[in-house]
């Protein structure tokens, strides 16, 4: 917004008399001492605007209400006429002065004197003097008017200065007031914002007050309820105190009964311990009556794609008590067609009868097989060394009996996972009586009389060195395999993982009797450590579950290539170790002073599980096919010899 100009500022702008009066030289040939100021030196001659003066007289008019006009004309000296100049000066609307000046000129209607002749110098001089007097009068009049105008100008300038100072003061005051106004407006805006904030806080406070009032009402109601409950609790407390006094009497009597029960419990604990020891003794006696070395025969079923054997090839005669009892006998019938060809008469049928502790026909399930050996596995938990191994030709079902069939099928689980599940379950039950058990598993194979660790992972293969059978310490009878993994186990999942790893690492090959035949003896050993801290009892025993390599006779007419030579060396090593196993069992049965354990890595590793303090069970697995008659007959004969052996009484490893 543009500020309004004051009248004084307009006067100050209009009045501009900054140029001094300048005297102009005259053309008259007069001496300077007679002329104080020539007309052509006059400056800013003032005359009113829009007014003309004719004549020789001078009229001066001052109009205070009109703008000041100053005019100054330089009159040139011309012969016979004089021009009257006009100058207008505007100084302002309030204070203005108009001055009109007219130069002396011939008045219209006045007859001017005729021109004097050139020789009339005196007349010319008279005329010039008269004209000079007129100019002197005019000059004096103009000087007076100029003096008056200068005084008026000085007064006007003083007034303009005063008004300018006042104007500046007012402008400063106006600026200060504007700044104050802006500050006031800003403060007003802040106050308005603060007021809005306070109003908002007030609303929140009011809401909070309402909530507090509501909460106060709820607390008052809660206090009334608590007061009611307190009264009820006080009444109940009084009743409880009365009942407490009665209960204290009952507690005293119950403490007496508890002491009597504790004594009775201790007595029954002692009796239970005695019964457990008696159970172990009777259990061991029962196993001894069955024989510390027993032989079970199992016939595998005919697989899809195999020829069905003739009826009468395998028979399972009933026992003395009839078909209700489990079978214990096996008959193998065979007729040699070569003899009938030579003589021309039918060859007679040869029958071979065998008797074992138990015979499992082809339809027997894995669960039935384990039920027969579960009591023997229990003996390992009682502290007796137990060894169970499967013997038979390649493809007769040894690995299926020991490890099982398809993964994830509980019906086809073998003896190893079932035995460990049974041990974990019984150990859990025995923990109630104060027994704690720890189990450490190892799994090795003996291939060409070389011990290999089947639990070696990929990162450990070839890094741990050779596995050797060594004594656990000086004077110790316990045997360990160096550089082999001994893994603590406590559940079935851990055992399954170990079996899966061992199955991947075991040495197998294709043979004439089996697509994937085990060419090594696999030995799964579980070290069982039991302790009863309350009575200071300890027991330790190994459970050895052995899957022997396939027993096969060598064919002397077989063409030997590089692969056949390798199979030949494997078969020789297998047959040698199986022969040593038979010799060791015979030596133990005959009570010989020297038992050839060291003749084979297999018997040396199983030394503590084959001696007089151990319990042994051998599964002889045979094939139901007629083409395997010879191998089946050899296996049954070897098992029959083992079944006739009698080993001394087993002793538990207790401390």
C-alpha positions, 0 to 999 in steps of 0.5 A: 500500500503506497503511503499518502503524501502530505501537502508539505512534501508537495510544496517542497517538491514544487518550490525549486529556486536553486539557480541564482539570478544571473545578470545578462550583458546589455547592448546599450552603450551605457557606462556601468556605473550608471547601470546597477543591473542590466535587464538581460541579466534578470533571472526568473522574472515572475508573472501570473499564469495565462496573463499578458501585460502590454505597455510600459508599466509593471503590475505585480500581483500576489495570489496566496491561493494559487501556485507560485509562478516565477518568470525571468526573461532576458530582454534583448535591446531592440530598436523601437520595441521591447518584448515582455517575458513570462516565467511561471513557478509552481510551489504547491497547492496551499501556499502559492504566489503569482508575480506578473512582470511586464517590461516597458513597451510602447502602449497601444494608442500612444504615439511614439516619437518619430525617429531622430535623425542620426546627427541628433545625438543629444535627442537620442541621448535624451531618449536613451536616458528616458528609456534607461530611467524606465529600466531602472524603475523596472529593475528596482521593482523587480529587485523588490519583488525578488527580495520578497520572493526570496523571503517567501521562499526562505520561509517556505523552505523552513516550513518544508524542512520542519514538515520534512522532519515531522514527516520523517518522525511520523514515518519512523513512528509509523514504521515502529507502529507497523513493527509493533502491529506485526509483533502483536499479530504474531503474538495474537496468532501464537496466543490463538494457537495456544488457546486452541492447544489449551482447549484441546488439552482441556477436552482431553482432561475433561475426558480423563476426568470422566474416565476417572470418575467412571473408574472411581465408581467402578472402584467404589463398586469393587470396594463394596464387593471386596468388603462383602468378600472380606466379611465372607472370608473372615467367616470362612477363616474362622471356620478354617481355623476351627477346621485347622485345629482338627486337621492338626490332630489328623496331621499328627496321626497321618505323620505317624501313618506316613512313618509306618508307610515309609518303613513299609515301603523300605521293607517292600523296596528291599523285598522288591530288590530281592525279587528282582535279583531272584528274577534275574537268577531264575531268568538266567537259570531258565536260559541255562536250561535252554542252553547257553548256546542255542540254534534257531533255524529259519527258512525264507519264503519263496520270492516272486520269480523263483520256482516253486519247490516240490512238495516234500522237499522241506517238511516241518514234523510236529514235536512230541506234544503235537502241532500245538507246540512250536516246531523244532524239527526240519526234514530235507528230502532230495533225490539225485537224478544223476544216479537214476540216469546211470542205473536206469532205475529211479533214484531213491529219495534221501531224507535229512532230519535235523532238530534245533531249539526252534524252527521258523517256517517260511511264513514266520513273521519278524515279530515271532522271531524276536519273541523267541530271543527277547528273553535272551536280550533281557539277559544282556540288560541283567549283565550277561554277555549275549551274542546273536549271529545269523549264519547261512549261504548267500541269499538265505535271508540273514540280513533281513533277519538281523536288520529288516526289510523296507525302511519305514515298515514296522512289520519287517523290522529286524532283530537289531532295531527290535532288540534296542527298542526292547532294551530302551523300554525295559531300562525305562521301567527299571528306572523306577527301581533306581537303575540307570542305564547308558548305551554305546553303539558301534558297527564294524565289518570284517572284510578279507580279515580287515576291520572297517568302521561302518559308522564312519562319515564321509569326512572321517573316511580315510582320516582315522587310520586303520581299525585294529582290535586292542585291549581297552587297557592293561589287564582289561578283558574288554576289547575295543576297535581303534579308530572306530566310532562309539556312539551313545544312543538313547532312542530308536531314531538314533539307532535307525540313523546308524543302521542307515549309515552302516547299510550304505558303507557295507561291502556288497557285490553281485554273486551267482546266488544274490544280486546284492550279496554281503561280502563281509561280516557285520558286527553290531555291538551295544555296550550296556552300562547299568548302575543302582546308585542307592545300593552301589550296584553296577553291571556291564555287558555287551550285546553283539548282533552279527550278520555273517557273510554268505557261506559258499563252496568254491567251484574248482572248474570256474574260469577265473577272471579278474573279478572272479579272482576277487570274489574267490579271495573274498570267499576264501576269507569268509570260509576261513573265518567261518571255519575258525568260528566252528573251531572256537565253538568246538574248543569251548564245548570240549573245554580245551585249554587253548581256544583259537580266538586269534585265528580270525578277526571275527572270533577275536572281536567276539571273544568276550561274547563266545566264552563260558560267561556268555550266552550265544544264539545262532540263526541258521538261514536256509533257502527253500529252493531245490537248487540250493540243496547242497548249500542248505545241507552244509549250513544245517550240518554246521548248525547241528554241530553247534547245537550239540555243543555245551558251554559252561554256566554263564556269569554276570559281569557285576561289581 
